[in-house]
């Protein structure tokens, strides 16, 4: 089985959601996936500015690196809160690249908006999400050639890519 690279994104600044992001990361790794946890943009950009980078350049570099990381992933799992901008941007980038996207929504009504149509699945509990992802991971090998072709069309080179992505590994 080819290793799946999964990107996990959760709203920043909300401890419960960040903890859930870490829980999802551990659960995906227990299923055999390699994971990348979305980095906190404000901390990353501020650190670069403190080192002397131009704030606009630091922000653009962060977004470019985040898009590159998402572009190399096979799967995106998002903790949904209905409108957190970074999570929505991550979903949009993954969707645009043809990456499979799943959402976990735990509180209140399911979010209604464009991003929900971008999701291959939206679940309300971690066990339900993991059950769906187990099926997804079983069928991953079937889609590997198609995914490799799509990446070549986008100009991505999976092999030998040593780019720093700004994402926590």
Buried (B, 14 or more C-beta within 10 A) or exposed (E): EEEBBBBBBBBBEBEEBBEBBBBBBEBBEEBEBEBBBBBBBEEBBEEBBEEEBEEEEBBEBBBEBBBBBBBBBBBBBBBBBBEBEBBBBBBBBBBEBBBBBBBBBBEEEBBEEEBBEBBBBBBEEBEEBBEBBEEBBEEBEEBEEEBEEBBEEEEBEEEEEEEEBBBEE
